[in-house]
Amino acid sequence: MRAAFTLAAALALAGSVSTYPTYPGVCTVGTSDVAAVAANGNMGPQANLYYTLETNASTYTPGGQPIGVTIGGLYAGLLLFAAESGGSAVHVGTWGDFDTNSFQTLDHISGCTTFGAGSTLGHKNGQIKTGKYFTWTPPTTNAGSLAFYAIVVSANAKGFQTLSSTISSTVPTAVATGEANIQFTTIAAIPETIRPDKTYHRLQAFHAVGSQIYNCTLNGTTPTWVATGAQAQEFRTTALTSPVAEHFFLPFADAKGGRPSWFSLLDNTFITGIVVATLPVSAAKIPWTRLQLTSTSKAGLFAGVKTVIRVNTEGGVAPAADTCTDVGKVALQPYTADYWYFG
């Protein structure tokens, strides 16, 4: 998934179900709350009870589509919320699609009424639960980088485990320099030059880190740097932990340097395109582009993608002209960019 809505995410679960059989007993996963639950329940935190937290996105769009969250494993108690930190008294977003016989939002109990309506989820009984799926609806305004926090209480009174997973907004806050990557909330807001068809929807968004490739070539009698491709790894967020795809140029007889291509590391699917529009942004940055796919995928990571735009570029421009002294020399120029996939 990344940031940087890099949708990064965090979860934590704490509490003794025997002490608090109908609610978690705490509202946060702050140090004092976790210590209080451990003391009251006579159960300590365990480093690994093999519980898992999975989300279907690593970024969120304010006011956008809900995000799925799954707690894996057999457990009895749960506290779950999204916030800037585990001890925060301000929880954001709202929870839905949960079994109301087993779970509840803590709006009127457990002292969580001031944390946000519908924003804190907890168990409702001490019965065994397994593999439960919840949906989290993002706040309507940008809340920056968040995390899902949870405390999961074991089904056999062995203790509890805290988990975490970050999630980032697609509308990041400004960086210290005052220059932030631009994240467009609608297709209409994308610069017209590279704007996809208005009927399209954004299906994926990845952050790429790699190199633009230049060859020192004779232009008549003058040595000149010529762009011949790129090589990069793409990530769900700017956390740069596990790449989900590779970007490179695939040789084609009708395309000098080849055609831009992407290979999914998750399911081995593959797409290829051609550049149909270019938008210069800075002498120090490669341009933004729109690519139309010539080879598509019906399944996997790139399923349904028809066009790709490259935005938020940094670096990647050709070396200084006077460094092209040896014909055939290759230069790898570091760059980063965001690739958005529409269909």
Secondary structure, 3 states (H helix, E strand, C coil): CCCCCCCCCCCCECCCCCCCCCCCCCCCCCHHHHHHHHHHHCCCECCCCCCEEEECCCEECCCCCCEEEEEEEEEEEEEEEEECCCCCCCCCCEEECCCCCCEEECCCCCCCHHHCCCCEEEECCCCCEEEEEEEEECCCCCCCCEEEEEEEEECCCCCEEEEEEEEEECCCCCCCCCCCCCCCCCHHHCCHHHCCCCCCCEEEEEEEEEEEEEEEEEECCEEEEEEEEEEEEEECCCCCCCCCEEEEEEEECCEEEEEEEEEECCCCCEEEEEEEEEECCECCECCEEEEEEEECECCCCCECCCEEEEEEEEECCCCCHHHCCCCCCEEEEEEEEEEEEEC
